[in-house]
Amino acid sequence: MIVAGCDVGSTTGKVVLMEEDRLLASAIVPTRPLCDQTAYDAFEAALRDSGVKRDDIAVIVGTGYGRLNIPFAQRNVTEISCHGLGAFWADAEIRTIIDIGGQDCKVIRIDENGGVVEFVMNDKCAAGTGRFLEVTARALQLNLADLGEISARATRDVPISSICTVFAESEVITLVAEGVSREEIVAGVCRSIARRVGGMAVRVGVEAPVAFAGGVAKNAGVVRALEEVLGERLIVPEEPQIVGALGAALLARDGGR
């Protein structure tokens, strides 16, 4: 039986196709103005990559902030459960998942069966999210993908005191005007995100091993800063952005049996 999970987030749409316990294909596309457009784009991309036809798919489960607007999904499930299951499938030893996306971040603690024990989520403010990094890259006229490498060259990180993304952008511009190096500013932003998320993790209760998912997990600077703040080594999946879609596909598989 072939199933699919579709995760429509604030900046990307993801689809995972599975057959039993085998991942057939995955796709990541930029979010479009309408959630259904994003879902269709990601779905079609996954179908093309896999050679699977739409009629071959038995069950589709949607997740993410746009889950209610995925017209071809038979069910929709909160991303908390999906991220827990996706990370657990990738590594059954995982007990805590940190997910940082474009405009939200979440910390989830799971049990030995992959079930959610506790979680905390920040979806009201862009502080501590990918948006924070995007604003920094724009203010420093840097490519977003280069921030991790740039932060590694810093000899220190400059404290970023503002927790609001709007005010933090002004703070970054001020630091540039004061002659602070871009490397030190980027390292400071990574540290700011790590402190913010680390505070959330304390509320949940971090239990190792810890997985780091979401688009921000591709930023080596944030990974390093989080590891220092938490005092734990982070396990980053091969493709950290599809963890939620993977969990949705697993729910589709198990619900369709």
N, C-alpha and C positions, 0 to 999 in steps of 0.2 A: 504493500500500500504506500503510495506517494502522498506526502502531506506538505503543507507550507505554513510558514510563520511570517507575518508582515508587521514590521515595526516602523510606524511613521513618527519621527521625532521632529524637533523644531528646526534642525538644519539638514538632516538627511533621512531618507527612507531606506529601509533594509528589508530584504526578503531572503529567507532560507528555505531550500527544498530538501526534504529528507525522505528516504525509503527505509523503513524499519529503523535500524540504528546507524544508518550511513548517511552522511551529509553529501547530497548530490551537487548542490550549487548554492551560491549566495551572490547577492548583488547589493551595492550601495549607490544611491543616486542623490543628488542635491534635492532638498525640499522645494517644491513649487508652491505657488500661491494657494492652491487648493489641495487639501489632503488626499482626495481621491485621485488627483493627477499624479501626485507623488507615489501613491501606492501602485497605480497602474504602471508607471515607469519602472519601478523596482521589480515588479512582478514580471513584466515583459523581458527585462534584462536577465533575470534569473532563468526564465524559460529558454531564452536564446542560448545562454551559456551551457545549459544542461541537455538541450535537445528534447526536453519533456514537453508534452502538449498540455494545454489547459485542461482538456477533458480527462487527462490521466491523473489529475490531482483529486484525491478523495475528500480531504478536509483542509480548510484554511482558517487559521486563528489570527486575529489582529491584536496588536498591542501598541503602546506608546501614547503620546498625548493626542494623536489623531486617530486613535483606534475606532472611535464611533463613526468615522467617516471613511471607512474602508468598505466599499459597497459589495465586494465579492467575498468578504469573510463571513463564515457561518457563526463565529463566536468572537467576542472581544474580551480580553483579560488584562488586568492591570499589569504594568511593566514591572512592578515589584516582584510578583510571582515569577514572571518570565525571566527576569535577570537571575533570580535565584536558581531556577531550574537549568538555565543555559550554562551558568558557571559550574554547577554541580555535574552536569553531563560531561563537560570538558575535563573536570578534575574532581573526583568524588571526595577528595580530602578537604576541599575548600569549605570554610566555615563563615567567612565574611567576604562580602562583595562591595567594593566601592565603585560606583558608576558616575562618571562626570561627562555630561553631554553638553550640547550647545547652550542650553538655557536652564538646566536644572542639574542637581547632583543628589545622589542618594547613597546611603550606607545600609546594607542589608546583612543581617546575621541569619544563617540557616542551620538546620540540624543535620543529623547523619543521613537523612533521607532526602535532603534538598528542600525541605519545607521551611517557610519563613518563620523565624522565631521572633524577630524584632527588626524594625527599620525606622529610619528617619529620612525625610526628604525635604530639600529646599527647592521649591519651584515658584517662589514669590519674588526672588531677587536674583540678578545675574551674577552677583558676587560668588566667586568660587566655581565658576562654570567656564565653558569654552568661550562664551561671549567676552569674558574678562580678558582672555588671551587675544581674541580678535581685536578688541579695542586697543590693547597694548601694541600689537603689531602695526595697526594703522597709525597710532600716534608716533611710533618710532620709524615708520616707513620701512618695515621689514616684512618678509614673507612669513605667514603663520607657521608653515612647516619648518622654518629654520630656527624657531625660538628655543627648542630644546638644545640644539647644538651651540647656539649663542650663549645660553645661560651656563653651559659647561666651561666656558672660557673665563667666567667671572672669578675674581679672587675673593669677592665678598658679595653678599646680597644687601641691597639698600632697602630698609624697611618701607613698605607701602602701608601707610596708616589708614587710608580710606577703605571701608568695606563696601561702599557703593561704587559700582562700575563707572558711573558718570563722574563722580568726584575723583576716582582713581585715575581716570584719563587726564584730568586737569593736573593731578599730582605728578603723573609721568611727564607731562609737558614741562612742568616747572623744574623737575629734576634735570631734564635735558638742557634747559636754559641755564641751569647752575653748573653745567659741565660734567655731570655724572655720566659715566660710560653706559652705553646701551646694554652691554653685558651685565653690568651690576643691576641695572633697572629690571631687565628680564628675569634675572635670578631672584630679585625681590618680589616680583609679581608671582613667580612660581611658588616662592615661600609663603606668600600671602594666601594663595589658593590652598596650599597644604595645611596651613594653620586653620583656615575656615573649615575645611573638610575634616581635619583631625578633631576639631571640637565636636562635630557631628558624630564622629566615630566613637568618641568617649561616651556619648549619651547612649549609643547602642550597645557598647561593650565589645571591643575588638577581640575576636578569637581567631588565631592563626590555624591554617594558612589563609592569607588574604589575597583575593583576586582584584585586579584593577581593570575595569571595563569602560567602554565609552570612547568617544573620539579623543578626549584629552589624555587617555592612556597612551597615545602615540607620542606624547610630548615627554621626552626623556628628562627634561628639567623638572617637571611636575612629579614624575615618578621618583626621582632622587629626593626631592624635597619631602614628599609624603613618606618615603621610607625613613627619613631622618626624624620627622615629626612623630611617626607612629612607633618607631623602633622595631619595625617588622619589614622583612623582604616582601615585595609585592610580586605576585604572579600575573603577568600580562599575557592574555591569550594571543594566539597568532594573529587573529583579526578581532580586536576588542570591540569593534562597533556592532558586530552581529550577535552579541550575546543575548540580547532581548528577543530578537527574531528567532534565534535558535530555541530559546525557551518556549516561544509561541508554537514553533513547529513540533516540539516534544509534546506539548499539550494537545495539539491536533492529532498527533500519532496515538497517544494514549486514550484520548477521548473517542477516537474512531474505531477502536478495537472492540 
